[in-house]
Amino acid sequence: MTRPAAPKRHLPTSPFKAPVEPVPKHFAAGDQVTHDVYGLGRVIGIEDGVAALVDFGSDRRRILSPYARMTKL
């Protein structure tokens, strides 16, 4: 059984910049969004930061956090 690799640490003496943590995306009901696969849609519900229910016109989808392919318009 193998263990997952530990995240790399950034040493303060390193000449390289520390990796920037991505800012979590926050959506609210009524926000107009675009998705890389499903296209233009509107958020119709939020599940406590875990998922967003989005109406894409012909289809409703539950998009899971961290919403990598979805952006707010």
Legacy VTK file of the C-alpha trace (Angstrom):
# vtk DataFile Version 3.0
C-alpha trace
ASCII
DATASET POLYDATA
POINTS 73 float
0.000 0.000 0.000
1.457 3.344 -1.018
0.923 6.655 0.685
-0.097 9.773 -1.223
2.699 12.261 -1.751
2.884 15.097 0.742
2.388 18.616 -0.626
5.639 20.437 -1.347
6.641 23.122 1.114
7.924 26.529 0.090
11.054 27.479 1.965
11.417 31.153 2.965
14.981 31.204 1.584
13.906 29.957 -1.852
14.562 32.334 -4.788
11.294 31.218 -6.388
7.908 32.714 -5.609
5.518 30.732 -3.474
2.623 29.163 -5.391
-0.515 31.253 -5.211
-3.582 29.553 -3.793
-6.586 29.995 -6.086
-9.396 32.054 -4.621
-12.503 29.907 -4.144
-15.371 30.907 -6.418
-18.631 31.955 -4.804
-21.923 31.825 -6.640
-25.398 32.917 -5.566
-28.849 32.029 -6.847
-29.636 34.154 -9.888
-26.031 34.568 -11.070
-25.541 34.179 -14.806
-22.656 31.805 -15.555
-20.890 30.142 -18.427
-19.563 26.590 -18.376
-16.892 25.210 -20.723
-19.003 22.150 -21.583
-22.655 23.139 -21.036
-22.526 26.803 -22.115
-24.583 29.724 -20.799
-26.734 29.169 -17.707
-28.234 30.633 -14.551
-27.616 29.427 -10.971
-30.899 28.325 -9.408
-29.568 26.871 -6.157
-26.498 26.470 -3.943
-25.693 23.529 -1.651
-23.528 25.109 1.105
-20.435 25.561 -1.074
-20.452 21.903 -2.151
-22.355 22.223 -5.420
-24.403 24.612 -7.535
-27.587 23.706 -9.382
-27.472 25.439 -12.772
-30.218 25.754 -15.392
-28.682 25.658 -18.888
-32.025 26.113 -20.670
-32.538 22.614 -22.023
-30.822 20.898 -19.086
-30.284 21.326 -15.343
-26.943 20.241 -13.945
-25.424 19.955 -10.484
-21.899 21.388 -10.774
-19.548 20.369 -7.962
-17.119 22.701 -6.218
-14.375 23.987 -6.989
-16.227 24.973 -10.187
-13.089 24.640 -12.331
-14.899 25.025 -15.662
-17.524 27.560 -14.597
-17.177 31.351 -14.442
-19.546 34.123 -13.406
-20.575 36.653 -16.042
LINES 1 74
73 0 1 2 3 4 5 6 7 8 9 10 11 12 13 14 15 16 17 18 19 20 21 22 23 24 25 26 27 28 29 30 31 32 33 34 35 36 37 38 39 40 41 42 43 44 45 46 47 48 49 50 51 52 53 54 55 56 57 58 59 60 61 62 63 64 65 66 67 68 69 70 71 72
